Structures are given as C-alpha cells and as structure tokens.
Amino acid sequence: MKIITSLAGDLISLIYPRVCLACGNILYQKENILCFSCLYHLPRTNFHLMEDNPVARQFWGKINFAAATSCYYFTKGSRVQHLVHQLKYKGYKEIGEYIGKLYGNELVKSPLFGGISAVIPVPLHPRKLSKRGYNQAEWFARGLAVSMQTELDISTLIRSQASETQTRKSRFRRWENVKEIFRLTDAGRQAGKHVLLVDDVITTGSTLEAAGHALMQVPGIRISVASIACAVK
C-alpha cells in the first residue's frame, strides 16, 4: 500500500511539480515550501540575538519597544522578495505559517523574546482582507504562536481606517498615512503582558510604529516586534 501511495505521489509530482517558493526549483520529496538550498542560504539577519540591531534602531525615539527583529534581509530582485510576493499576492499563505514556525523556534531561545504571552499580527482593513482573502501577517503570526506555544491574538488590535499603498511614499508620508488607522477593542486583555507585534516586511517601520502606539494604550504592556523580512539600509 505504501508503495502504491508513493508511486501515486510521484506521478502527481510529474504532472504538477511542487516548486520552491523562493527560487522556483522543483522540490524533492522531503522538501516543503523551500528547497534545502534556500532554507539554509536565504540571508538571515540573526537580529533576535542582538539587542542593538538595525531594526531596533528604526524605532529608537519613536516608541518604546522591548526588542525588535526580522528573519531575513529584503532586497529588490532577491529570493526573499520573490518569497514575500508569493505570500502577499499569489495566495501562498502557507509561506507565512512555515516561516513563522521556523523563526519561532529561534525566538524562544533568545532572552530578548522571553515571556511572550501573545502574538499580534498587524491587521488589514476589512475591505482589503475581503479582497485578498487572508492577512499575510496573521499567517506568519500563526506559525510563531505554534512554535512559541503562546496565544494568537487577532481581536485586540483592529484597523479602523483603510490606508493608501505605502510603496512609493517617503518615511514622513508613510507615517502620515497610517498614524491613526489602528484602534483597540479591549485594552485590558493584554494588560501587564509581553506581546509580539508582527508584520510581513519592515521598511521604514511606520506601520508597526502606528500599531505599537495603539497598543501602548494597554496598561503595563511590553511590546516586541518581528517580521519575515526587513529592508535595512
């Protein structure tokens, strides 16, 4: 029976080959989402091991985050950009969960990210959520919550206003675009706790900064930040 199942799987793979969602190469039988080459060679930042890192510096003087990190470096035309594009625009939401599980296993070993009680994804506006069908940051958060063995909180923070695309805006214009678009539904749920606020990509950090300002209304909250990738200059 196992032989028949294996042969059937091989036949399906010939007709509909599974490919690495970063480089596009065909995946071998024991590979999933990423080929082993990309899994080990995508440019990791290791920022979760450094209190003073380029992502953390983006928030200095803006909001009091406990720690900040990102899994990969993001550059134009790179495999990381292609991976994020597949997650965000092509419907491959499982990418977010997969990377979240991998990165969560690393974060739990870092003293900077100890005692996380909940993972909170940056929310999409309901209109954009309906159009896309899913929130890519939420799928990243799901994976993190699983491997960090903590709560996934998708209800405390909501996006009450739609915003324009951030792609071609300056840092100031990005902040003006998002500074008042988030609000809380329950200021007591995470009171006195350490939460991990997550998004897919950090560029200027303005979206996370705005979301963080909303969360700071929670009494005694500590906020750390993580993303799949960051565009560090």
N, CA, C and O of each residue as an XYZ file, in Angstrom:
932
protein
N       0.831     -1.210      0.000
C       0.000      0.000      0.000
C       0.868      1.264      0.000
O       0.581      2.229     -0.709
N       1.942      1.239      0.814
C       2.840      2.392      0.880
C       3.505      2.638     -0.469
O       3.719      3.779     -0.878
N       3.833      1.519     -1.164
C       4.477      1.641     -2.474
C       3.529      2.292     -3.475
O       3.931      3.154     -4.257
N       2.254      1.866     -3.441
C       1.252      2.432     -4.349
C       1.057      3.920     -4.073
O       0.976      4.729     -4.998
N       0.981      4.272     -2.778
C       0.825      5.683     -2.392
C       2.006      6.515     -2.855
O       1.842      7.633     -3.343
N       3.210      5.951     -2.695
C       4.418      6.654     -3.114
C       4.447      6.857     -4.621
O       4.804      7.930     -5.109
N       4.062      5.797     -5.364
C       4.041      5.904     -6.827
C       3.017      6.934     -7.285
O       3.262      7.700     -8.217
N       1.854      6.943     -6.610
C       0.817      7.925     -6.944
C       1.317      9.337     -6.695
O       1.068     10.243     -7.490
N       2.029      9.522     -5.579
C       2.595     10.830     -5.262
C       3.617     11.268     -6.286
O       3.668     12.434     -6.677
N       4.448     10.301     -6.725
C       5.460     10.617     -7.736
C       4.811     11.006     -9.058
O       5.291     11.906     -9.748
N       3.715     10.326     -9.414
C       3.014     10.615    -10.658
C       2.403     12.017    -10.626
O       2.491     12.767    -11.598
N       1.785     12.356     -9.498
C       1.206     13.698     -9.341
C       2.296     14.765     -9.442
O       2.098     15.819    -10.046
N       3.458     14.469     -8.837
C       4.576     15.423     -8.866
C       5.088     15.644    -10.280
O       5.550     16.734    -10.617
N       5.005     14.592    -11.120
C       5.439     14.738    -12.512
C       4.500     15.646    -13.284
O       4.936     16.452    -14.106
N       3.194     15.511    -13.011
C       2.200     16.310    -13.722
C       2.123     17.725    -13.156
O       2.079     18.705    -13.899
N       2.107     17.814    -11.803
C       2.027     19.108    -11.116
C       3.208     19.237    -10.151
O       3.036     19.093     -8.941
N       4.385     19.503    -10.669
C       5.566     19.531     -9.799
C       5.496     20.619     -8.737
O       5.105     21.752     -9.016
N       5.879     20.261     -7.521
C       5.969     21.244     -6.443
C       7.287     21.990     -6.601
O       8.328     21.386     -6.863
N       7.232     23.293     -6.442
C       8.445     24.081     -6.618
C       8.741     24.904     -5.371
O       7.839     25.232     -4.600
N       9.989     25.225     -5.186
C      10.415     26.100     -4.092
C       9.824     27.483     -4.335
O       9.957     28.037     -5.426
N       9.179     28.031     -3.327
C       8.503     29.314     -3.499
C       9.448     30.507     -3.363
O       9.016     31.659     -3.409
N      10.729     30.226     -3.197
C      11.727     31.299     -3.207
C      12.504     31.326     -4.512
O      12.690     32.389     -5.105
N      12.966     30.143     -4.969
C      13.818     30.115     -6.172
C      13.141     29.501     -7.386
O      13.600     29.708     -8.509
N      12.051     28.745     -7.191
C      11.331     28.156     -8.307
C      11.813     26.789     -8.736
O      11.236     26.196     -9.648
N      12.862     26.265     -8.100
C      13.340     24.928     -8.437
C      12.378     23.867     -7.919
O      11.674     24.079     -6.932
N      12.358     22.715     -8.601
C      11.468     21.626     -8.194
C      11.898     21.091     -6.833
O      13.086     20.900     -6.574
N      10.915     20.853     -5.967
C      11.195     20.339     -4.631
C      11.338     18.826     -4.659
O      10.624     18.132     -5.383
N      12.275     18.324     -3.856
C      12.398     16.890     -3.671
C      11.359     16.414     -2.662
O      10.672     17.225     -2.041
N      11.246     15.106     -2.502
C      10.169     14.518     -1.709
C      10.119     15.024     -0.271
O       9.028     15.229      0.260
N      11.255     15.230      0.369
C      11.274     15.630      1.774
C      11.339     17.144      1.964
O      11.428     17.624      3.094
N      11.296     17.895      0.867
C      11.312     19.347      0.954
C       9.886     19.893      0.946
O       8.986     19.295      0.355
N       9.691     21.023      1.601
C       8.364     21.634      1.688
C       8.500     23.150      1.705
O       9.270     23.688      2.500
N       7.780     23.837      0.858
C       7.768     25.303      0.736
C       9.101     25.822      0.197
O       9.144     26.471     -0.848
N      10.187     25.532      0.916
C      11.524     25.953      0.495
C      12.400     24.735      0.222
O      12.325     23.734      0.935
N      13.226     24.826     -0.813
C      14.219     23.769     -1.029
C      15.284     23.887      0.053
O      15.416     24.932      0.691
N      16.031     22.828      0.253
C      17.044     22.844      1.315
C      18.086     23.926      1.079
O      18.609     24.512      2.027
N      18.387     24.191     -0.196
C      19.371     25.224     -0.504
C      18.896     26.594     -0.025
O      19.647     27.320      0.627
N      17.644     26.951     -0.348
C      17.111     28.240      0.095
C      16.931     28.267      1.609
O      17.179     29.287      2.251
N      16.500     27.146      2.175
C      16.285     27.072      3.610
C      17.543     27.462      4.376
O      17.468     28.110      5.420
N      18.692     27.064      3.853
C      19.939     27.325      4.563
C      20.720     28.525      4.030
O      21.651     28.995      4.684
N      20.349     29.031      2.838
C      21.139     30.117      2.267
C      20.399     31.440      2.121
O      21.023     32.441      1.770
N      19.097     31.483      2.376
C      18.440     32.784      2.395
C      19.104     33.655      3.462
O      19.478     33.155      4.523
N      19.253     34.953      3.189
C      20.062     35.815      4.078
C      19.398     36.116      5.425
O      18.578     37.028      5.529
N      19.754     35.350      6.442
C      19.208     35.556      7.784
C      19.917     36.726      8.467
O      21.108     36.953      8.253
N      19.180     37.453      9.278
C      19.758     38.611      9.968
C      20.385     38.254     11.314
O      21.377     38.862     11.717
N      19.816     37.280     12.005
C      20.204     36.940     13.386
C      20.021     38.115     14.349
O      20.678     38.176     15.388
N      19.131     39.042     14.006
C      18.883     40.205     14.857
C      18.255     39.819     16.196
O      18.351     40.575     17.162
N      17.614     38.652     16.263
C      16.993     38.238     17.523
C      18.023     37.954     18.606
O      17.676     37.786     19.775
N      19.298     37.901     18.210
C      20.373     37.682     19.172
C      21.073     38.981     19.553
O      21.980     38.975     20.385
N      20.652     40.110     18.941
C      21.308     41.396     19.167
C      20.302     42.432     19.652
O      19.340     42.741     18.948
N      20.515     42.961     20.835
C      19.615     43.997     21.347
C      19.710     45.270     20.519
O      18.703     45.918     20.235
N      20.944     45.620     20.134
C      21.189     46.798     19.307
C      21.383     46.322     17.871
O      22.482     45.919     17.489
N      20.314     46.371     17.077
C      20.403     45.934     15.686
C      19.690     46.963     14.799
O      18.956     47.807     15.312
N      19.891     46.905     13.484
C      19.307     47.926     12.599
C      17.787     48.052     12.666
O      17.262     49.155     12.507
N      17.062     46.950     12.898
C      15.611     47.046     13.018
C      15.242     47.774     14.306
O      14.371     48.644     14.297
N      15.891     47.428     15.404
C      15.618     48.092     16.681
C      15.895     49.588     16.579
O      15.154     50.397     17.136
N      16.956     49.956     15.869
C      17.316     51.373     15.750
C      16.261     52.182     15.011
O      16.128     53.385     15.230
N      15.505     51.516     14.128
C      14.450     52.226     13.388
C      13.374     52.779     14.325
O      12.681     53.737     13.981
N      13.238     52.179     15.502
C      12.179     52.600     16.422
C      12.692     53.457     17.581
O      11.897     53.934     18.391
N      13.993     53.654     17.669
C      14.532     54.476     18.750
C      13.938     55.880     18.701
O      13.901     56.506     17.642
N      13.483     56.363     19.829
C      12.928     57.696     19.925
C      11.525     57.837     19.372
O      10.951     58.926     19.398
N      10.966     56.744     18.872
C       9.618     56.792     18.285
C       8.606     56.079     19.169
O       7.513     56.589     19.414
N       8.979     54.898     19.644
C       8.097     54.142     20.539
C       8.967     53.170     21.342
O       9.994     52.699     20.854
N       8.562     52.885     22.535
C       9.381     52.093     23.449
C       9.140     50.597     23.278
O       8.454     49.981     24.094
N       9.700     50.013     22.227
C       9.626     48.578     22.029
C      10.674     47.881     22.891
O      11.772     48.402     23.084
N      10.334     46.708     23.405
C      11.280     45.952     24.229
C      12.392     45.365     23.370
O      13.563     45.429     23.745
N      12.036     44.795     22.225
C      13.018     44.196     21.315
C      12.423     44.181     19.919
O      11.203     44.196     19.756
N      13.285     44.152     18.914
C      12.807     44.150     17.525
C      13.730     43.298     16.672
O      14.949     43.317     16.845
N      13.138     42.553     15.753
C      13.935     41.665     14.913
C      13.234     41.379     13.593
O      12.068     41.722     13.401
N      13.959     40.754     12.702
C      13.419     40.316     11.422
C      14.193     39.077     11.001
O      15.387     38.957     11.276
N      13.512     38.165     10.337
C      14.161     36.905      9.981
C      15.163     37.060      8.843
O      16.305     36.613      8.957
N      14.740     37.694      7.739
C      15.578     37.781      6.542
C      15.833     39.230      6.123
O      15.058     40.133      6.436
N      16.940     39.423      5.406
C      17.187     40.691      4.729
C      16.370     40.720      3.438
O      16.311     39.733      2.704
N      15.745     41.864      3.173
C      14.927     42.041      1.972
C      15.644     42.992      1.024
O      15.957     44.122      1.399
N      15.907     42.545     -0.202
C      16.467     43.408     -1.240
C      15.698     43.179     -2.535
O      15.173     42.091     -2.767
N      15.635     44.199     -3.368
C      14.887     44.106     -4.624
C      15.503     43.050     -5.537
O      16.721     42.969     -5.694
N      14.628     42.247     -6.132
C      15.073     41.224     -7.067
C      15.601     39.965     -6.418
O      16.053     39.053     -7.110
N      15.550     39.901     -5.096
C      16.112     38.749     -4.375
C      15.100     37.626     -4.223
O      13.915     37.799     -4.508
N      15.576     36.483     -3.774
C      14.688     35.353     -3.499
C      13.736     35.675     -2.353
O      12.596     35.212     -2.334
N      14.209     36.465     -1.406
C      13.337     36.858     -0.292
C      12.180     37.709     -0.815
O      11.036     37.522     -0.399
N      12.467     38.636     -1.719
C      11.391     39.450     -2.293
C      10.391     38.562     -3.029
O       9.180     38.755     -2.916
N      10.896     37.601     -3.775
C      10.004     36.697     -4.507
C       9.150     35.895     -3.528
O       7.959     35.694     -3.770
N       9.737     35.440     -2.441
C       9.020     34.664     -1.433
C       7.894     35.494     -0.807
O       6.768     35.020     -0.662
N       8.214     36.729     -0.443
C       7.211     37.618      0.143
C       6.112     37.935     -0.865
O       4.939     38.013     -0.500
N       6.481     38.116     -2.123
C       5.494     38.386     -3.172
C       4.526     37.206     -3.324
O       3.322     37.398     -3.494
N       5.066     35.989     -3.260
C       4.220     34.800     -3.348
C       3.245     34.733     -2.175
O       2.084     34.357     -2.336
N       3.736     35.103     -1.001
C       2.885     35.108      0.199
C       1.796     36.179      0.100
O       0.629     35.916      0.387
N       2.183     37.362     -0.300
C       1.294     38.517     -0.207
C       0.294     38.619     -1.343
O      -0.843     39.044     -1.138
N       0.714     38.228     -2.549
C      -0.130     38.487     -3.715
C      -0.559     37.246     -4.500
O      -1.465     37.334     -5.328
N       0.065     36.105     -4.263
C      -0.210     34.920     -5.063
C      -0.975     33.834     -4.311
O      -1.184     32.742     -4.838
N      -1.391     34.130     -3.083
C      -2.234     33.187     -2.368
C      -1.519     32.103     -1.587
O      -2.170     31.232     -1.010
N      -0.187     32.136     -1.556
C       0.552     31.103     -0.841
C       0.704     31.482      0.636
O       1.809     31.731      1.120
N      -0.426     31.518      1.332
C      -0.409     31.938      2.737
C       0.370     30.981      3.629
O       0.825     31.362      4.707
N       0.526     29.720      3.171
C       1.269     28.747      3.972
C       2.735     29.137      4.146
O       3.404     28.647      5.056
N       3.237     30.019      3.275
C       4.606     30.518      3.441
C       4.748     31.203      4.794
O       5.715     30.970      5.520
N       3.777     32.050      5.128
C       3.840     32.783      6.388
C       3.874     31.855      7.581
O       4.678     32.046      8.494
N       3.014     30.854      7.587
C       2.971     29.920      8.708
C       4.266     29.115      8.803
O       4.780     28.878      9.896
N       4.779     28.703      7.667
C       6.010     27.909      7.626
C       7.191     28.691      8.204
O       7.923     28.184      9.054
N       7.369     29.930      7.737
C       8.478     30.745      8.242
C       8.245     31.097      9.715
O       9.189     31.141     10.503
N       6.986     31.346     10.080
C       6.680     31.632     11.479
C       7.092     30.508     12.403
O       7.655     30.754     13.470
N       6.817     29.279     12.006
C       7.204     28.133     12.836
C       8.722     28.029     12.955
O       9.258     27.785     14.036
N       9.404     28.220     11.827
C      10.865     28.163     11.848
C      11.449     29.256     12.737
O      12.319     28.995     13.567
N      10.965     30.475     12.556
C      11.541     31.601     13.287
C      11.144     31.569     14.762
O      11.928     31.961     15.626
N       9.946     31.109     15.045
C       9.524     30.990     16.430
C      10.427     30.066     17.231
O      10.688     30.311     18.409
N      10.904     29.002     16.591
C      11.833     28.086     17.265
C      13.131     28.774     17.643
O      13.784     28.381     18.609
N      13.514     29.806     16.885
C      14.714     30.564     17.203
C      14.434     31.629     18.265
O      15.257     31.855     19.152
N      13.274     32.281     18.175
C      12.953     33.352     19.113
C      12.825     32.846     20.548
O      13.207     33.547     21.485
N      12.293     31.638     20.729
C      12.115     31.130     22.098
C      13.452     30.863     22.784
O      13.507     30.733     24.007
N      14.518     30.783     22.011
C      15.842     30.566     22.585
C      16.554     31.872     22.917
O      17.618     31.864     23.537
N      15.964     33.000     22.503
C      16.587     34.299     22.733
C      16.050     34.936     24.006
O      14.834     35.030     24.172
N      16.924     35.379     24.914
C      16.454     36.040     26.132
C      15.709     37.345     25.855
O      14.948     37.812     26.702
N      15.918     37.935     24.682
C      15.234     39.183     24.329
C      13.739     38.969     24.118
O      12.944     39.895     24.275
N      13.363     37.747     23.763
C      11.971     37.466     23.436
C      11.346     36.461     24.403
O      10.450     35.700     24.035
N      11.823     36.471     25.618
C      11.271     35.592     26.632
C       9.952     36.119     27.178
O       9.718     37.327     27.210
N       9.097     35.200     27.605
C       7.854     35.583     28.271
C       6.811     36.191     27.373
O       5.958     36.942     27.848
N       6.846     35.891     26.067
C       5.815     36.394     25.157
C       4.491     35.705     25.484
O       4.411     34.477     25.488
N       3.455     36.498     25.759
C       2.163     35.917     26.124
C       1.197     35.846     24.947
O       0.219     35.101     24.990
N       1.468     36.619     23.898
C       0.582     36.606     22.731
C       1.314     37.157     21.513
O       2.192     38.013     21.628
N       0.935     36.651     20.350
C       1.444     37.172     19.081
C       0.290     37.917     18.407
O      -0.793     37.365     18.211
N       0.542     39.183     18.057
C      -0.493     40.035     17.471
C      -0.058     40.481     16.076
O       0.901     41.243     15.950
N      -0.740     40.025     15.031
C      -0.387     40.475     13.683
C      -0.935     41.866     13.395
O      -2.005     42.230     13.883
N      -0.207     42.638     12.609
C      -0.743     43.913     12.133
C      -1.975     43.604     11.289
O      -1.875     42.864     10.311
N      -3.136     44.156     11.647
C      -4.369     43.791     10.936
C      -4.522     44.507      9.596
O      -3.986     45.596      9.391
N      -5.254     43.881      8.702
C      -5.676     44.518      7.455
C      -7.040     45.164      7.669
O      -7.806     44.745      8.538
N      -7.338     46.185      6.872
C      -8.681     46.742      6.886
C      -9.630     45.691      6.318
O      -9.255     44.975      5.390
N     -10.857     45.576      6.851
C     -11.808     44.562      6.368
C     -12.001     44.555      4.857
O     -12.198     43.495      4.262
N     -11.946     45.720      4.238
C     -12.133     45.767      2.786
C     -10.977     45.086      2.060
O     -11.190     44.332      1.111
N      -9.753     45.358      2.512
C      -8.590     44.723      1.886
C      -8.547     43.229      2.228
O      -8.161     42.407      1.397
N      -8.940     42.892      3.442
C      -8.977     41.482      3.856
C      -9.957     40.697      2.988
O      -9.678     39.569      2.581
N     -11.109     41.309      2.711
C     -12.112     40.655      1.873
C     -11.601     40.462      0.450
O     -11.868     39.437     -0.177
N     -10.872     41.444     -0.056
C     -10.353     41.374     -1.418
C      -9.247     40.333     -1.539
O      -9.229     39.552     -2.490
N      -8.316     40.317     -0.568
C      -7.181     39.394     -0.616
C      -7.566     38.001     -0.137
O      -7.041     37.000     -0.624
N      -8.486     37.945      0.817
C      -8.927     36.652      1.328
C      -8.209     36.188      2.571
O      -8.647     35.232      3.211
N      -7.121     36.837      2.934
C      -6.358     36.468      4.130
C      -5.398     37.597      4.467
O      -5.096     38.448      3.630
N      -4.927     37.592      5.701
C      -3.928     38.553      6.153
C      -2.591     37.836      6.245
O      -2.423     36.942      7.075
N      -1.646     38.214      5.407
C      -0.357     37.525      5.371
C       0.372     37.615      6.703
O       1.059     36.671      7.094
N       0.235     38.740      7.412
C       0.878     38.882      8.726
C       0.264     37.920      9.736
O       0.955     37.414     10.620
N      -1.034     37.670      9.600
C      -1.696     36.733     10.520
C      -1.164     35.317     10.329
O      -1.003     34.584     11.305
N      -0.889     34.923      9.094
C      -0.363     33.578      8.871
C       1.052     33.439      9.419
O       1.415     32.378      9.926
N       1.847     34.489      9.326
C       3.167     34.491      9.968
C       2.996     34.371     11.483
O       3.708     33.614     12.143
N       2.038     35.132     12.022
C       1.766     35.101     13.462
C       1.303     33.721     13.920
O       1.654     33.279     15.014
N       0.516     33.041     13.086
C       0.051     31.696     13.430
C       1.218     30.750     13.654
O       1.267     30.015     14.640
N       2.159     30.784     12.713
C       3.327     29.913     12.841
C       4.140     30.226     14.075
O       4.591     29.322     14.779
N       4.330     31.520     14.341
C       5.071     31.929     15.536
C       4.376     31.432     16.798
O       5.023     30.895     17.697
N       3.058     31.612     16.864
C       2.299     31.212     18.056
C       2.403     29.711     18.304
O       2.481     29.271     19.451
N       2.406     28.932     17.236
C       2.513     27.477     17.377
C       3.863     27.089     17.956
O       3.929     26.362     18.946
N       4.938     27.568     17.347
C       6.268     27.142     17.792
C       6.695     27.799     19.103
O       7.539     27.259     19.818
N       6.117     28.963     19.423
C       6.432     29.615     20.695
C       5.453     29.196     21.794
O       5.587     29.602     22.948
N       4.468     28.377     21.415
C       3.473     27.851     22.355
C       2.797     28.973     23.144
O       2.771     28.976     24.374
N       2.256     29.916     22.389
C       1.601     31.058     23.007
C       0.332     31.411     22.242
O       0.007     30.765     21.246
N      -0.376     32.420     22.696
C      -1.669     32.797     22.126
C      -1.524     33.582     20.821
O      -0.622     34.408     20.680
N      -2.414     33.316     19.880
C      -2.558     34.154     18.698
C      -3.725     35.100     18.963
O      -4.860     34.652     19.127
N      -3.457     36.408     19.006
C      -4.481     37.404     19.319
C      -4.765     38.238     18.072
O      -3.961     39.087     17.688
N      -5.921     37.989     17.441
C      -6.283     38.737     16.237
C      -7.485     39.649     16.480
O      -8.094     40.145     15.532
N      -7.825     39.868     17.752
C      -9.017     40.673     18.037
C      -8.738     41.936     18.850
O      -9.539     42.870     18.807
N      -7.627     41.995     19.588
C      -7.350     43.170     20.417
C      -7.083     44.415     19.581
O      -7.545     45.506     19.915
N      -6.333     44.247     18.492
C      -5.944     45.370     17.632
C      -6.664     45.247     16.299
O      -6.616     44.195     15.662
N      -7.334     46.317     15.872
C      -8.007     46.304     14.572
C      -7.604     47.533     13.764
O      -7.148     48.537     14.310
N      -7.781     47.428     12.457
C      -7.533     48.564     11.565
C      -8.883     49.185     11.244
O      -9.707     48.587     10.553
N      -9.096     50.389     11.754
C     -10.403     51.031     11.620
C     -10.525     51.886     10.368
O     -11.630     52.264      9.979
N      -9.391     52.196      9.732
C      -9.412     53.000      8.514
C      -8.538     52.345      7.457
O      -7.501     51.761      7.771
N      -8.956     52.445      6.222
C      -8.125     51.965      5.122
C      -7.004     52.971      4.882
O      -7.151     54.157      5.177
N      -5.893     52.493      4.349
C      -4.781     53.394      4.029
C      -4.368     53.180      2.585
O      -4.654     52.140      1.990
N      -3.693     54.177      2.028
C      -3.188     54.058      0.670
C      -1.954     53.173      0.675
O      -1.342     52.945      1.718
N      -1.592     52.670     -0.518
C      -0.385     51.881     -0.616
C       0.824     52.694     -0.160
O       0.909     53.898     -0.400
N       1.765     52.002      0.506
C       2.932     52.669      1.070
C       4.147     52.647      0.144
O       5.158     53.288      0.430
N       4.050     51.921     -0.951
C       5.223     51.553     -1.734
C       6.114     52.726     -2.124
O       7.334     52.643     -1.981
N       5.522     53.829     -2.620
C       6.354     54.925     -3.145
C       6.335     56.166     -2.260
O       6.634     57.265     -2.727
N       5.993     56.002     -1.007
C       5.919     57.143     -0.098
C       7.217     57.311      0.692
O       7.922     56.340      0.967
N       7.521     58.569      1.053
C       8.645     58.847      1.933
C       8.292     58.397      3.345
O       7.141     58.065      3.627
N       9.291     58.387      4.234
C       9.017     57.962      5.598
C       7.954     58.856      6.242
O       7.038     58.354      6.893
N       8.069     60.169      6.066
C       7.087     61.075      6.667
C       5.693     60.812      6.109
O       4.722     60.762      6.865
N       5.588     60.646      4.801
C       4.288     60.398      4.177
C       3.717     59.045      4.608
O       2.503     58.900      4.753
N       4.593     58.058      4.812
C       4.126     56.759      5.301
C       3.510     56.905      6.688
O       2.455     56.339      6.974
N       4.187     57.675      7.550
C       3.672     57.873      8.902
C       2.352     58.633      8.868
O       1.418     58.272      9.585
N       2.257     59.670      8.056
C       1.016     60.421      7.929
C      -0.118     59.533      7.422
O      -1.284     59.739      7.758
N       0.244     58.549      6.612
C      -0.737     57.664      6.003
C      -1.340     56.652      6.988
O      -2.454     56.168      6.785
N      -0.590     56.335      8.062
C      -1.034     55.243      8.942
C      -1.181     55.623     10.415
O      -1.611     54.788     11.212
N      -0.842     56.841     10.800
C      -0.678     57.148     12.220
C      -1.938     56.974     13.062
O      -1.831     56.758     14.269
N      -3.122     57.061     12.469
C      -4.341     56.949     13.264
C      -5.301     55.886     12.721
O      -6.516     56.013     12.870
N      -4.765     54.850     12.098
C      -5.652     53.876     11.461
C      -5.919     52.649     12.328
O      -6.746     51.813     11.965
N      -5.232     52.525     13.470
C      -5.423     51.370     14.342
C      -6.134     51.780     15.631
O      -5.973     52.904     16.109
N      -6.914     50.863     16.183
C      -7.512     51.091     17.490
C      -7.688     49.769     18.219
O      -7.596     48.697     17.622
N      -7.945     49.864     19.527
C      -8.102     48.686     20.373
C      -9.576     48.340     20.552
O     -10.441     49.215     20.561
N      -9.837     47.050     20.694
C     -11.187     46.607     21.034
C     -11.289     46.254     22.518
O     -12.373     46.291     23.100
N     -10.143     45.910     23.126
C     -10.125     45.503     24.533
C      -8.772     45.881     25.127
O      -7.779     45.183     24.923
N      -8.740     46.985     25.859
C      -7.477     47.483     26.417
C      -7.006     46.667     27.612
O      -5.882     46.855     28.076
N      -7.829     45.777     28.114
C      -7.447     45.003     29.295
C      -6.932     43.608     29.013
O      -6.314     42.988     29.879
N      -7.176     43.108     27.823
C      -6.848     41.704     27.528
C      -5.364     41.394     27.688
O      -5.012     40.346     28.230
N      -4.496     42.275     27.231
C      -3.050     42.042     27.318
C      -2.384     42.952     28.360
O      -1.176     43.181     28.302
N      -3.160     43.460     29.297
C      -2.608     44.348     30.323
C      -1.512     43.652     31.121
O      -1.683     42.528     31.593
N      -0.370     44.351     31.263
C       0.752     43.831     32.037
C       1.501     42.695     31.387
O       2.317     42.043     32.038
N       1.244     42.439     30.110
C       1.866     41.290     29.438
C       2.861     41.734     28.366
O       2.905     42.896     27.963
N       3.653     40.765     27.925
C       4.645     40.984     26.870
C       4.094     40.395     25.577
O       3.899     39.183     25.487
N       3.840     41.233     24.577
C       3.267     40.754     23.326
C       4.257     40.942     22.185
O       5.130     41.809     22.231
N       4.100     40.110     21.160
C       4.932     40.194     19.961
C       4.068     40.694     18.811
O       3.162     39.994     18.359
N       4.349     41.897     18.343
C       3.627     42.525     17.238
C       4.361     42.197     15.943
O       5.563     42.444     15.839
N       3.652     41.637     14.941
C       4.356     41.151     13.754
C       3.738     41.652     12.457
O       2.544     41.940     12.377
N       4.602     41.747     11.435
C       4.187     42.123     10.087
C       5.018     41.328      9.095
O       5.922     40.594      9.493
N       4.723     41.466      7.811
C       5.483     40.698      6.825
C       6.845     41.336      6.534
O       7.872     40.662      6.625
N       6.865     42.633      6.185
C       8.121     43.301      5.846
C       8.221     44.630      6.584
O       7.245     45.373      6.677
N       9.404     44.921      7.105
C       9.675     46.223      7.712
C      10.523     47.032      6.739
O      11.616     46.614      6.357
N      10.013     48.187      6.345
C      10.806     49.109      5.515
C      11.176     50.314      6.387
O      12.257     50.338      6.975
N      10.300     51.299      6.472
C      10.558     52.422      7.384
C      10.070     52.110      8.799
O      10.470     52.779      9.751
N       9.214     51.107      8.942
C       8.670     50.763     10.255
C       7.468     51.582     10.664
O       7.001     51.463     11.797
N       6.948     52.421      9.761
C       5.867     53.333     10.133
C       4.571     52.600     10.484
O       3.858     53.023     11.393
N       4.257     51.521      9.787
C       3.029     50.779     10.082
C       3.108     50.130     11.460
O       2.163     50.215     12.244
N       4.225     49.488     11.753
C       4.406     48.873     13.071
C       4.445     49.926     14.166
O       3.943     49.705     15.268
N       5.041     51.066     13.862
C       5.082     52.164     14.830
C       3.662     52.624     15.182
O       3.342     52.830     16.353
N       2.816     52.783     14.161
C       1.441     53.217     14.390
C       0.660     52.165     15.170
O      -0.095     52.505     16.081
N       0.835     50.894     14.821
C       0.169     49.814     15.544
C       0.660     49.753     16.986
O      -0.116     49.504     17.908
N       1.958     49.984     17.166
C       2.526     49.990     18.507
C       1.982     51.110     19.367
O       1.734     50.917     20.558
N       1.794     52.284     18.776
C       1.220     53.417     19.517
C      -0.181     53.078     20.008
O      -0.548     53.439     21.126
N      -0.959     52.394     19.191
C      -2.301     51.987     19.619
C      -2.219     50.994     20.778
O      -2.971     51.099     21.747
N      -1.310     50.038     20.674
C      -1.179     49.025     21.730
C      -0.654     49.614     23.039
O      -0.918     49.072     24.113
N       0.086     50.718     22.955
C       0.634     51.319     24.172
C      -0.452     51.856     25.097
O      -0.166     52.214     26.240
N      -1.676     51.917     24.628
C      -2.789     52.325     25.488
C      -3.151     51.226     26.494
O      -3.865     51.482     27.463
N      -2.663     50.016     26.265
C      -2.921     48.911     27.183
C      -2.058     49.094     28.431
O      -0.843     49.242     28.307
N      -2.644     49.089     29.619
C      -1.868     49.324     30.851
C      -0.772     48.278     31.055
O      -1.031     47.075     31.027
N       0.459     48.759     31.262
C       1.572     47.887     31.618
C       2.061     46.961     30.528
O       2.802     46.021     30.814
N       1.672     47.195     29.295
C       2.062     46.290     28.212
C       3.526     46.469     27.836
O       4.058     47.577     27.907
N       4.182     45.371     27.433
C       5.514     45.396     26.816
C       5.352     44.873     25.398
O       4.706     43.850     25.173
N       5.941     45.578     24.450
C       5.766     45.215     23.041
C       7.127     44.925     22.408
O       8.052     45.734     22.484
N       7.224     43.750     21.781
C       8.365     43.444     20.931
C       7.859     43.287     19.503
O       6.659     43.130     19.274
N       8.771     43.331     18.555
C       8.405     43.370     17.136
C       9.195     42.317     16.361
O      10.373     42.078     16.626
N       8.513     41.692     15.396
C       9.200     40.752     14.499
C       8.559     40.815     13.119
O       7.378     41.133     12.981
N       9.351     40.509     12.108
C       8.825     40.456     10.748
C       9.528     39.347      9.985
O      10.567     38.838     10.406
N       8.935     38.982      8.844
C       9.575     37.984      7.993
C      10.860     38.542      7.393
O      11.882     37.858      7.337
N      10.796     39.801      6.942
C      11.947     40.394      6.276
C      12.033     41.884      6.582
O      11.057     42.505      7.004
N      13.210     42.440      6.361
C      13.408     43.877      6.573
C      14.302     44.443      5.495
O      15.256     43.803      5.053
N      13.977     45.664      5.076
C      14.789     46.378      4.101
C      15.697     47.331      4.859
O      15.385     48.511      5.018
N      16.805     46.816      5.317
C      17.739     47.619      6.121
C      18.692     48.344      5.200
O      19.306     47.745      4.317
N      18.811     49.668      5.420
C      19.731     50.477      4.599
C      21.040     50.710      5.322
O      21.932     51.368      4.787
